[in-house]
Amino acid sequence: MNWNELEKFYSGKSVLVTGHTGFKGSWLTRMLTLAGAKVTGYSLNPPTDPSLFEIAGLEDTMDSVIGDVRDLARLQEVFERVQPQVVFHLAAQPIVRDSYKDPVYTYETNVMGTVNVLECVRRTKSVQSFLNVTTDKVYENKEWEYGYRECDPLDGYDPYSNSKSCSELVTHSYQKSFFQDGRCAISTSRAGNVIGGGDFANDRIIPDCVRSAGCGREIAVRNPHSTRPYQLVLEPLAVYMAIAMRQWEDRSFQGYYNVGPDDKDCVTTGTLVDLFCAAWGPEASWVDQYDGGPHEANFLKLDCSKIKRALNWTPRYGVKEAIEKTVAWSKEYLEGADMLEVMDRQIREFFA
């Protein structure tokens, strides 16, 4: 998997990305645009203020449609106009704690939103490759030491995780029910936690770190002992692009894929914040403020041997380098740099 290969495949292709105004969606649409794709995004307005989508001026670089994936008629209109060849489904309510506050909206968006996107794929003959992006939290988490494999049971605990498990099952059903003729390749990708420049979400550890350090405040860490897989946002996005490309070329590549860091980069939240403080500088520090909040898994990691075999893939950055890239982006943002140029530079460096 290299940039020249991706560029050769995506150049000139019509690609639709749901959730393009979000953190991952913004980075993905920029990567696709740089690869020469004709990109259309379908999403709600940016979920945060500020947002990566707005500060990088991405609306001016693509066909951006503001819409709700729960609105099948509106979504179908966009599919009919654009006639996409490749579809990436990222639109979701992505925050665990928010899913406890509003479970109905979470299930409507994450389950019926997936149904609607797949229904549009079914009705639109131009689509030849579809990827549903889910999460490592889809698995029934038993706090095991080994990484979860694609064949392990799906049964997320909280409404967010469970709704993404349901999204997986919806995708599996549509693939078996409507796409056995090979007209469109269908896959899902279960990614671990991502970090990177431009994530302004509430209730995520690295954005919390940036906000606190940027204002000279001590970083409050809610659960420093939970272990998670962390990777730079560009890692899974490159894999998503590669999966969609490979399954287009060879339908045997379609399936279910874990995408996460190596075991050495599955670290506790406390270790993650230590790395952040080291990268930010001596003025950054943190304090343990465990609040006992709603249930979240304490230990979670993925077995990524399948994707490594299928795509001959290995992560390019470890967690330390991912933190350093995030801090570098954040400091340039605080200094008023052109953030589209910063995005492009980090993408080029990643694929160098």
C-alpha positions as CSV (number, residue, x, y, z in Angstrom):
1,M,0.0,0.0,0.0
2,N,1.6,3.2,-1.2
3,W,0.4,6.7,-2.2
4,N,1.1,6.2,-5.9
5,E,-1.1,3.1,-5.9
6,L,-3.9,4.8,-4.2
7,E,-3.6,7.8,-6.5
8,K,-3.7,5.6,-9.6
9,F,-6.9,3.9,-8.4
10,Y,-8.9,6.9,-7.0
11,S,-8.0,9.5,-9.6
12,G,-11.2,10.5,-11.4
13,K,-13.5,8.2,-9.4
14,S,-16.7,9.4,-7.9
15,V,-16.5,8.8,-4.1
16,L,-19.2,9.5,-1.5
17,V,-18.3,9.9,2.2
18,T,-21.0,10.1,4.9
19,G,-19.9,11.9,8.0
20,H,-17.4,14.1,6.1
21,T,-17.7,17.0,8.4
22,G,-16.4,15.0,11.4
23,F,-12.8,14.5,12.5
24,K,-12.1,11.3,10.7
25,G,-14.3,12.3,7.8
26,S,-12.5,15.5,7.3
27,W,-9.1,13.8,7.1
28,L,-10.5,11.1,4.8
29,T,-12.1,13.5,2.3
30,R,-8.8,15.5,2.1
31,M,-6.8,12.3,1.4
32,L,-9.3,11.3,-1.3
33,T,-9.2,14.8,-2.8
34,L,-5.4,14.7,-2.9
35,A,-5.6,11.3,-4.6
36,G,-7.6,12.9,-7.4
37,A,-11.1,11.6,-6.5
38,K,-14.3,13.5,-7.1
39,V,-15.5,13.7,-3.5
40,T,-19.0,14.3,-2.3
41,G,-19.7,14.4,1.4
42,Y,-23.1,13.9,3.1
43,S,-23.3,14.8,6.8
44,L,-24.8,17.0,9.4
45,N,-23.1,20.3,10.1
46,P,-19.7,20.0,11.8
47,P,-20.3,18.4,15.3
48,T,-17.9,20.8,17.1
49,D,-17.0,24.4,17.2
50,P,-14.3,24.9,16.1
51,S,-14.2,22.1,13.6
52,L,-11.4,20.7,11.4
53,F,-13.8,20.8,8.4
54,E,-14.3,24.6,8.8
55,I,-10.9,25.8,9.9
56,A,-9.2,23.9,7.0
57,G,-11.8,25.3,4.5
58,L,-12.7,21.8,3.2
59,E,-16.1,22.9,2.0
60,D,-14.3,24.8,-0.8
61,T,-12.4,21.7,-1.9
62,M,-15.3,19.2,-2.5
63,D,-19.0,18.7,-3.0
64,S,-20.4,19.1,0.5
65,V,-24.0,18.3,1.2
66,I,-25.5,18.9,4.6
67,G,-28.1,16.2,5.4
68,D,-29.1,13.5,7.9
69,V,-28.5,9.8,7.3
70,R,-31.9,9.2,8.9
71,D,-33.5,11.0,5.9
72,L,-33.6,8.2,3.3
73,A,-35.3,10.4,0.6
74,R,-32.7,13.1,0.9
75,L,-29.8,10.6,0.9
76,Q,-31.2,8.9,-2.2
77,E,-31.4,12.2,-4.1
78,V,-27.7,12.7,-3.5
79,F,-26.8,9.1,-4.6
80,E,-28.9,9.6,-7.8
81,R,-27.2,12.9,-8.6
82,V,-23.6,11.9,-7.8
83,Q,-23.7,8.3,-9.0
84,P,-20.8,7.3,-6.7
85,Q,-18.6,4.4,-7.5
86,V,-17.1,4.0,-4.0
87,V,-18.9,4.8,-0.7
88,F,-17.4,5.2,2.8
89,H,-19.9,5.3,5.6
90,L,-18.6,7.2,8.6
91,A,-21.6,9.1,9.8
92,A,-22.5,8.2,13.4
93,Q,-23.1,9.4,16.9
94,P,-19.6,8.5,18.1
95,I,-19.5,9.4,21.8
96,V,-20.1,6.7,24.5
97,R,-21.3,9.1,27.2
98,D,-23.6,10.9,24.8
99,S,-25.2,7.5,23.9
100,Y,-26.2,7.1,27.6
101,K,-27.8,10.6,27.5
102,D,-29.7,10.0,24.2
103,P,-29.8,6.3,23.3
104,V,-32.8,6.7,20.9
105,Y,-30.9,9.2,18.7
106,T,-27.8,7.0,18.9
107,Y,-29.7,4.0,17.6
108,E,-31.6,5.9,15.0
109,T,-28.4,7.4,13.6
110,N,-26.0,4.4,13.9
111,V,-28.5,1.6,13.0
112,M,-31.2,3.1,10.7
113,G,-28.6,5.5,9.2
114,T,-26.6,2.4,8.1
115,V,-29.8,0.8,6.7
116,N,-30.5,3.9,4.7
117,V,-27.0,4.2,3.3
118,L,-27.0,0.5,2.3
119,E,-30.4,0.8,0.8
120,C,-29.1,3.7,-1.4
121,V,-26.1,1.5,-2.3
122,R,-28.6,-1.3,-3.3
123,R,-30.6,1.1,-5.5
124,T,-27.6,2.7,-7.1
125,K,-25.9,0.5,-9.7
126,S,-22.8,2.7,-10.0
127,V,-21.6,1.7,-6.6
128,Q,-19.0,-1.1,-6.8
129,S,-17.2,-0.8,-3.4
130,F,-18.7,0.0,0.0
131,L,-17.0,0.2,3.4
132,N,-18.8,0.7,6.7
133,V,-16.5,2.1,9.4
134,T,-17.4,0.8,12.9
135,T,-15.3,0.5,16.0
136,D,-13.3,-1.9,18.2
137,K,-16.1,-1.6,20.8
138,V,-18.5,-3.8,18.7
139,Y,-17.1,-6.9,20.4
140,E,-18.5,-8.6,23.5
141,N,-15.8,-7.4,25.9
142,K,-14.7,-9.9,28.5
143,E,-11.6,-7.9,29.5
144,W,-9.4,-10.6,28.0
145,E,-5.6,-10.1,27.6
146,Y,-5.6,-11.2,23.9
147,G,-6.8,-9.0,21.1
148,Y,-10.3,-9.6,19.7
149,R,-10.5,-11.3,16.4
150,E,-13.0,-10.7,13.6
151,C,-14.7,-14.1,14.4
152,D,-15.4,-13.1,18.1
153,P,-19.0,-12.4,19.1
154,L,-20.4,-8.9,18.6
155,D,-22.3,-7.4,21.6
156,G,-21.3,-3.9,22.5
157,Y,-22.2,-3.0,26.1
158,D,-23.3,0.7,26.0
159,P,-25.8,2.2,23.5
160,Y,-23.0,3.6,21.3
161,S,-21.0,0.3,21.2
162,N,-24.1,-1.8,20.8
163,S,-25.6,0.3,18.0
164,K,-22.3,-0.1,16.1
165,S,-22.6,-3.9,16.7
166,C,-26.0,-3.6,15.1
167,S,-24.6,-1.6,12.3
168,E,-22.2,-4.5,11.6
169,L,-25.0,-7.0,11.5
170,V,-27.1,-4.8,9.2
171,T,-24.1,-4.7,6.8
172,H,-23.6,-8.4,7.0
173,S,-27.3,-9.0,6.2
174,Y,-27.4,-6.6,3.2
175,Q,-24.3,-8.2,1.8
176,K,-25.8,-11.7,2.0
177,S,-29.3,-10.7,1.0
178,F,-28.6,-8.3,-1.9
179,F,-25.0,-8.4,-3.1
180,Q,-24.2,-12.1,-3.6
181,D,-24.1,-11.4,-7.4
182,G,-20.8,-9.6,-6.9
183,R,-22.1,-6.3,-8.2
184,C,-20.8,-4.4,-5.2
185,A,-18.1,-5.5,-2.7
186,I,-19.1,-4.9,0.9
187,S,-16.8,-4.7,4.0
188,T,-16.7,-3.4,7.5
189,S,-13.7,-2.0,9.4
190,R,-13.4,-2.0,13.2
191,A,-10.9,0.6,14.2
192,G,-9.3,1.3,17.5
193,N,-9.1,4.8,19.1
194,V,-7.7,7.4,16.8
195,I,-5.8,10.6,17.7
196,G,-4.6,13.5,15.5
197,G,-4.8,17.2,14.8
198,G,-8.2,18.7,14.5
199,D,-10.2,16.6,16.9
200,F,-12.2,19.0,19.0
201,A,-14.7,16.5,20.4
202,N,-15.9,16.7,24.0
203,D,-15.3,13.7,26.2
204,R,-12.2,12.5,24.4
205,I,-8.8,12.4,26.1
206,I,-6.5,14.0,23.6
207,P,-8.8,16.9,22.8
208,D,-9.2,17.4,26.5
209,C,-5.4,17.5,26.8
210,V,-5.1,20.1,24.0
211,R,-7.8,22.3,25.5
212,S,-6.2,22.2,29.0
213,A,-2.6,22.6,27.9
214,G,-3.4,25.3,25.5
215,C,-5.0,27.3,28.3
216,G,-2.3,26.5,30.9
217,R,-4.7,24.3,32.9
218,E,-3.9,21.0,34.6
219,I,-5.3,18.1,32.6
220,A,-8.1,16.2,34.4
221,V,-7.9,12.4,33.6
222,R,-11.1,10.5,34.3
223,N,-9.8,7.0,34.2
224,P,-6.0,6.7,34.0
225,H,-5.8,2.9,34.3
226,S,-8.0,1.9,31.3
227,T,-6.0,0.4,28.4
228,R,-6.9,1.2,24.8
229,P,-5.3,0.9,21.4
230,Y,-4.3,4.3,20.1
231,Q,-3.2,5.2,16.5
232,L,-2.8,8.3,14.4
233,V,-5.9,9.0,12.5
234,L,-4.1,8.6,9.1
235,E,-3.4,4.9,9.9
236,P,-7.0,3.5,9.6
237,L,-7.9,6.0,6.9
238,A,-5.2,4.7,4.6
239,V,-6.4,1.2,5.3
240,Y,-10.0,2.1,4.5
241,M,-8.9,3.5,1.2
242,A,-6.9,0.3,0.5
243,I,-9.7,-2.0,1.5
244,A,-12.1,-0.2,-0.8
245,M,-9.5,-0.4,-3.6
246,R,-8.6,-4.0,-3.2
247,Q,-12.2,-5.3,-2.9
248,W,-13.1,-3.4,-6.1
249,E,-10.3,-5.2,-7.9
250,D,-10.9,-8.6,-6.3
251,R,-14.1,-9.4,-4.5
252,S,-12.4,-12.0,-2.4
253,F,-11.0,-9.2,-0.3
254,Q,-14.4,-8.2,1.0
255,G,-15.1,-9.1,4.6
256,Y,-14.6,-7.8,8.2
257,Y,-11.3,-6.2,9.3
258,N,-9.8,-5.0,12.5
259,V,-7.6,-2.0,12.2
260,G,-5.5,-1.1,15.2
261,P,-1.9,-0.5,16.4
262,D,0.6,-3.0,17.5
263,D,0.4,-4.4,21.0
264,K,3.1,-2.0,22.3
265,D,0.8,0.9,21.4
266,C,-2.1,-0.3,23.5
267,V,-1.4,1.8,26.5
268,T,-3.2,3.1,29.6
269,T,-4.8,6.5,29.5
270,G,-2.3,7.7,32.1
271,T,0.7,6.6,29.9
272,L,-1.0,8.3,26.9
273,V,-1.3,11.6,28.9
274,D,2.4,11.3,30.0
275,L,3.4,11.1,26.4
276,F,1.3,14.1,25.6
277,C,2.8,16.2,28.4
278,A,6.3,15.2,27.3
279,A,5.6,16.3,23.7
280,W,3.8,19.5,24.7
281,G,6.4,20.7,27.1
282,P,7.1,21.2,30.8
283,E,4.0,23.5,31.3
284,A,1.7,20.5,30.7
285,S,0.7,18.3,33.6
286,W,-2.2,16.1,34.7
287,V,-4.2,15.0,37.7
288,D,-6.2,11.8,38.4
289,Q,-9.9,12.7,38.7
290,Y,-11.6,9.4,38.4
291,D,-15.3,10.1,38.6
292,G,-16.8,6.6,38.5
293,G,-19.0,7.6,35.5
294,P,-21.0,5.1,33.3
295,H,-19.6,1.7,32.3
296,E,-16.7,1.7,29.9
297,A,-14.4,-1.3,29.3
298,N,-11.1,-1.2,31.2
299,F,-9.1,-3.3,28.8
300,L,-9.6,-3.5,25.0
301,K,-7.3,-4.3,22.1
302,L,-7.6,-5.9,18.6
303,D,-5.9,-8.7,16.8
304,C,-5.0,-7.2,13.5
305,S,-3.3,-10.1,11.9
306,K,-6.0,-10.5,9.2
307,I,-5.5,-7.0,7.7
308,K,-1.8,-7.4,8.0
309,R,-1.9,-10.6,5.9
310,A,-4.5,-9.4,3.5
311,L,-2.9,-6.0,2.7
312,N,0.7,-6.6,3.8
313,W,0.1,-3.7,6.2
314,T,2.0,-2.6,9.2
315,P,1.4,0.7,11.2
316,R,3.7,3.5,10.2
317,Y,3.7,5.4,13.5
318,G,3.7,4.2,17.1
319,V,1.7,6.0,19.8
320,K,4.6,8.3,20.7
321,E,4.9,9.5,17.1
322,A,1.1,9.8,16.8
323,I,1.1,12.1,19.9
324,E,3.9,14.2,18.5
325,K,2.1,14.7,15.2
326,T,-1.0,15.7,17.1
327,V,0.8,18.2,19.3
328,A,2.6,19.6,16.3
329,W,-0.7,20.2,14.5
330,S,-2.3,21.7,17.6
331,K,0.5,24.1,18.2
332,E,0.4,25.3,14.5
333,Y,-3.3,25.8,14.8
334,L,-2.9,27.9,18.0
335,E,-0.3,30.0,16.1
336,G,-2.7,30.7,13.3
337,A,-1.1,28.6,10.5
338,D,-2.9,27.6,7.3
339,M,-4.4,24.3,8.5
340,L,-5.1,23.0,5.0
341,E,-1.4,23.2,4.3
342,V,-0.6,21.5,7.6
343,M,-3.0,18.7,6.8
344,D,-1.5,18.2,3.3
345,R,2.0,18.2,4.8
346,Q,1.2,15.6,7.4
347,I,-0.5,13.4,4.8
348,R,2.6,13.6,2.5
349,E,4.9,12.9,5.4
350,F,2.8,9.9,6.4
351,F,3.1,8.3,2.9
352,A,6.7,9.3,2.3
